[in-house]
Amino acid sequence: MKTREIVLCALFAALMGVGANIAPLLTIGGVPVTLQLLFAILAGGLLGSRMGSLSMFSYLFIGLAGAPIFAQFKGGLGSILSPTFGYIISFIIVAYIVGKFFEHKQSLFTYIGAGCLAILANYLIGTNYMYLAYVYWVEAPESFSYLIAWSWMVAYLPLDIGVTILSLVLVPRLQKAIKVQPVRKQIIS
């Protein structure tokens, strides 16, 4: 690992902490509104699959170690029991997926595919974890169901689509601004 890669990895771990607490009091269906998906996609797009997912894993590890960097300024091992912890896990996968797409080719199709799979991975992992958490270790109302868990996510979908589009527009511009070669060129050289 080069020093530049380590610094960028740490930067994205820190940005995730900031993005988690942009709107700490705004929640929908028990899930806080954050900008973490934006930073997870940017990490994958700018750093590649390996370093992007490593930066998201670093964020996860720092939060589990006790730093209050998860949404609503939470942290520690107890966060694993939070219904929203699955979304934190999903950011590792999101960064990896986006990074893999950008390592192969950068085109409009790549951006659309990466964005769709990023949202899909985020929702599949996060919402299923949230459902299991509410059913097995958090007291959910008797009327709570798998359909209700997924219906909560409908409120987030427009925001997540907008954030995904914004992040995928920013990746090529940020590559130029911080003088990072597209990931695929770094692998070849």
C-alpha positions as CSV (number, residue, x, y, z in Angstrom):
1,M,0.0,0.0,0.0
2,K,1.2,3.5,-0.9
3,T,1.0,6.3,1.6
4,R,-1.5,8.1,-0.7
5,E,-3.8,5.0,-0.7
6,I,-3.7,4.8,3.1
7,V,-4.5,8.5,3.4
8,L,-7.5,8.2,1.0
9,C,-8.7,5.1,2.8
10,A,-8.6,6.9,6.1
11,L,-10.3,9.9,4.5
12,F,-13.2,7.9,3.3
13,A,-13.6,6.1,6.7
14,A,-13.8,9.6,8.3
15,L,-16.2,10.9,5.6
16,M,-18.5,7.9,6.4
17,G,-18.6,9.1,10.1
18,V,-19.5,12.6,9.0
19,G,-22.1,11.3,6.5
20,A,-23.6,9.1,9.1
21,N,-24.4,12.1,11.3
22,I,-25.4,14.8,8.8
23,A,-29.1,14.5,9.8
24,P,-28.9,12.7,13.2
25,L,-32.4,13.5,14.2
26,L,-34.2,12.6,11.0
27,T,-35.4,9.0,10.8
28,I,-38.0,7.2,8.7
29,G,-39.3,3.9,10.1
30,G,-36.5,3.7,12.6
31,V,-33.8,4.1,10.0
32,P,-31.8,7.4,10.2
33,V,-31.3,9.5,7.0
34,T,-27.6,9.7,6.2
35,L,-25.2,10.3,3.3
36,Q,-23.3,7.1,3.8
37,L,-24.4,5.6,0.5
38,L,-22.8,8.6,-1.2
39,F,-19.5,8.1,0.4
40,A,-19.5,4.3,0.0
41,I,-20.1,4.7,-3.8
42,L,-17.4,7.4,-4.0
43,A,-14.9,5.2,-2.1
44,G,-15.5,2.3,-4.5
45,G,-15.4,4.6,-7.6
46,L,-12.3,6.5,-6.6
47,L,-10.3,3.9,-4.7
48,G,-11.3,0.7,-6.4
49,S,-12.8,-2.5,-5.1
50,R,-10.0,-3.4,-2.7
51,M,-9.2,-0.1,-1.2
52,G,-12.8,1.2,-1.3
53,S,-14.1,-1.8,0.6
54,L,-11.1,-1.6,3.0
55,S,-12.0,2.0,3.8
56,M,-15.6,0.9,4.6
57,F,-14.3,-2.0,6.7
58,S,-12.1,0.5,8.6
59,Y,-15.2,2.6,9.3
60,L,-17.0,-0.5,10.6
61,F,-14.0,-1.5,12.8
62,I,-13.5,2.0,14.2
63,G,-17.2,2.2,15.1
64,L,-17.2,-1.3,16.7
65,A,-14.1,-0.3,18.7
66,G,-16.3,2.3,20.4
67,A,-15.9,5.6,18.4
68,P,-19.3,7.2,18.1
69,I,-19.2,7.4,14.3
70,F,-22.3,5.4,13.4
71,A,-25.6,7.1,12.7
72,Q,-27.0,9.1,15.7
73,F,-23.4,9.2,17.2
74,K,-23.5,5.6,18.2
75,G,-20.6,3.1,18.4
76,G,-19.3,0.0,20.2
77,L,-20.0,-3.7,20.0
78,G,-23.6,-3.2,21.0
79,S,-24.2,-1.6,17.6
80,I,-24.2,-5.1,16.1
81,L,-27.7,-5.6,17.8
82,S,-29.0,-2.4,16.2
83,P,-31.6,-3.0,13.4
84,T,-29.7,-0.7,11.1
85,F,-26.3,-2.4,11.5
86,G,-26.9,-4.4,8.3
87,Y,-26.7,-1.1,6.3
88,I,-23.2,-0.5,7.8
89,I,-22.2,-4.0,6.6
90,S,-23.6,-3.4,3.2
91,F,-21.4,-0.4,2.6
92,I,-18.4,-2.7,2.4
93,I,-20.1,-4.6,-0.4
94,V,-21.3,-1.4,-2.1
95,A,-17.8,0.0,-2.3
96,Y,-16.5,-3.4,-3.6
97,I,-19.2,-3.7,-6.3
98,V,-18.8,-0.1,-7.5
99,G,-15.0,-0.5,-7.5
100,K,-15.2,-3.7,-9.6
101,F,-17.4,-1.9,-12.2
102,F,-15.1,1.0,-12.4
103,E,-12.0,-1.2,-12.7
104,H,-13.3,-2.8,-15.9
105,K,-14.7,0.1,-17.9
106,Q,-16.0,3.6,-17.3
107,S,-19.1,4.4,-19.4
108,L,-22.7,5.4,-18.9
109,F,-23.6,1.7,-18.8
110,T,-21.0,1.1,-16.1
111,Y,-22.4,4.0,-14.0
112,I,-26.0,2.8,-14.3
113,G,-25.0,-0.8,-13.5
114,A,-22.8,0.2,-10.6
115,G,-25.5,2.5,-9.2
116,C,-28.3,-0.1,-9.5
117,L,-26.3,-2.9,-7.9
118,A,-25.1,-0.5,-5.1
119,I,-28.6,0.3,-4.1
120,L,-29.7,-3.3,-4.5
121,A,-26.9,-4.6,-2.3
122,N,-27.5,-1.8,0.3
123,Y,-31.2,-2.6,0.5
124,L,-30.9,-6.4,0.4
125,I,-28.4,-6.6,3.2
126,G,-29.6,-3.7,5.3
127,T,-33.4,-4.4,5.1
128,N,-33.1,-8.1,5.7
129,Y,-30.8,-7.5,8.7
130,M,-33.3,-4.9,10.0
131,Y,-36.2,-7.3,9.6
132,L,-34.3,-10.1,11.4
133,A,-33.3,-7.7,14.2
134,Y,-36.8,-6.5,14.8
135,V,-38.2,-10.1,14.8
136,Y,-35.5,-11.8,16.9
137,W,-33.9,-9.3,19.3
138,V,-35.7,-6.0,19.2
139,E,-39.3,-5.8,20.3
140,A,-41.3,-5.3,17.2
141,P,-45.1,-4.7,17.2
142,E,-47.1,-7.8,16.5
143,S,-48.3,-6.4,13.2
144,F,-44.7,-6.0,12.0
145,S,-43.9,-8.0,8.9
146,Y,-41.4,-8.5,6.1
147,L,-43.6,-6.4,3.9
148,I,-43.6,-3.6,6.4
149,A,-39.8,-3.6,6.7
150,W,-39.5,-3.3,2.9
151,S,-42.3,-0.6,2.7
152,W,-40.3,1.6,5.0
153,M,-37.6,1.6,2.4
154,V,-39.9,3.1,-0.2
155,A,-39.5,6.5,1.5
156,Y,-35.7,6.2,1.1
157,L,-35.6,5.1,-2.5
158,P,-35.9,8.6,-4.2
159,L,-33.2,9.9,-1.9
160,D,-30.9,7.0,-2.5
161,I,-31.4,7.2,-6.3
162,G,-30.5,10.9,-6.2
163,V,-27.5,10.3,-4.0
164,T,-26.3,7.5,-6.3
165,I,-26.7,9.6,-9.4
166,L,-24.8,12.5,-7.7
167,S,-22.0,10.2,-6.6
168,L,-21.6,8.6,-10.0
169,V,-21.4,12.1,-11.6
170,L,-18.8,13.1,-9.0
171,V,-16.5,10.2,-9.4
172,P,-14.9,11.2,-12.8
173,R,-14.7,14.9,-11.6
174,L,-13.1,13.9,-8.3
175,Q,-10.6,11.7,-10.1
176,K,-9.4,14.7,-12.0
177,A,-9.5,17.0,-8.9
178,I,-7.4,14.7,-6.7
179,K,-5.3,13.5,-9.7
180,V,-6.3,9.9,-9.3
181,Q,-6.1,7.8,-12.4
182,P,-9.2,5.8,-13.1
183,V,-8.9,2.6,-11.2
184,R,-8.6,0.4,-14.3
185,K,-5.5,2.3,-15.4
186,Q,-3.9,1.8,-12.0
187,I,-4.3,-2.0,-12.3
188,I,-2.7,-2.2,-15.7
189,S,0.4,-0.1,-14.9
